[in-house]
Amino acid sequence: MSKLDESSERQPLKLWMETPLIPSIHISNSLGPNHSVYLKLENLQPPQSYKYRGLSLFVQHQLAIHGPSLHIICASGGNAGLAAACASQALGVKCTIFLPEGVSESTRLFLKRLGAQLIIAGEFYLEAVRAAERAVESDKDAVLAPAYDNPILWKGHASMIDEMKIQLPHSMKPDAIFCSVGGGGLLGGVIVGCKNVGWDDVPIVALETFGSNCFYQSIMANRFPSRQVPEGTSVRLDEQNNVKIAYVHSLSSRASSLGASEPSAGVVKFALERKGGVRCVTIPDELSMQTALLFAEDHKMMVELACSTTLSPAYKPSLLERLVPLPESGAGSSTRTLVFIVCGGFKISGKEMAEYDQNVRSDIAAGGQWDVMVDGETLTVQK
């Protein structure tokens, strides 16, 4: 075995933080005495999201292959770029981030503080991706950092489940783990992590928003082949994984960090074959906004909509009961132990939170209820 092979197989140092798993007194009490709710605080990672786990592992892996001449290139207007830049700075690696127009000044400033070179490339994210791909082709030392579709990312993200198993009291197994899903990077990590620690039977609930629910539509296309495809969505067969993949042509959700046009085919396959299953949920932006406001009031933390989407069932007992029913009397413990991954995100501000408050107030004043999609069924929840 060559020295290069040895170095690439050697276990790298962990750059990410072991984040706390805290009990949520507020949510547990509001749901009742038969609930024990825990929050995995991935918003405390250095670039403020879980993405640092997988992307730091990816950069380390590429450094072992390419050596110090490595040049990390990433197309991102947010958390993936910040994670790639943070990892590159920690490892002394050159990093260039291709941004679409309109990325906030605060994000640009953070990227510069992390030592990244910024290149504005196009009006839309896809244009930035194409420019980044061309840059990689013209630089022999350059590697394109993936956003979500890569086994090394999933391996890095899976580390939070390793931590979770140790952090839960009395080595208990959760009754469900909740996470958001866009392209599927986080969900892939949760599935891999659960398999690693013997939690393959633990239900996972994956949530996204209307206008960005490519994963939900992909799972539905596989589970219900005769189901009509929604307008603005097309479906193709991924031959490598033998699964159907939905492509959402226009992303309209305010939860921009969930804004993948199509998900990882590998993660879709994981979800379809998983023993414990993956429950797929789509909620409206306004419900996610309301949750962000309630979570900030309870826990004094601001999170992106992509993160508050995960937390929405914690604030809607009727939805939670549908997703994770309480065991019947005499069927073992009557207490539900639930873990919500607070995935974080840098793209939130006090100004945006004020906008959310106004939007939610207006929507509630209009009356009615919110529609939520759960595994092909439409439910209503109180505003």
Salt bridges, closest charged atoms under 4 A:
GLU42 OE2 - ARG53 NH2 2.74
GLU133 OE1 - ARG130 NH1 3.27
ASP139 OD2 - HIS71 ND1 2.89
ASP141 OD2 - LYS140 NZ 3.36
GLU163 OE1 - LYS40 NZ 2.72
GLU163 OE1 - ARG53 NH2 2.84
ASP200 OD1 - ARG274 NE 3.71
ASP201 OD1 - LYS173 NZ 3.21
ASP238 OD1 - ARG236 NH1 3.68
GLU262 OE2 - ARG236 NH2 2.96
GLU273 OE2 - LYS269 NZ 2.98
GLU297 OE2 - LYS300 NZ 3.68
GLU321 OE1 - ARG336 NH1 3.39
GLU352 OE2 - ARG254 NH2 3.99
GLU355 OE1 - ARG254 NH2 3.29
ASP357 OD2 - ARG361 NE 3.00
ASP363 OD2 - LYS383 NZ 3.28
ASP375 OD1 - ARG223 NH1 3.20
ASP375 OD2 - ARG279 NE 2.91
GLU377 OE1 - ARG322 NH2 3.04
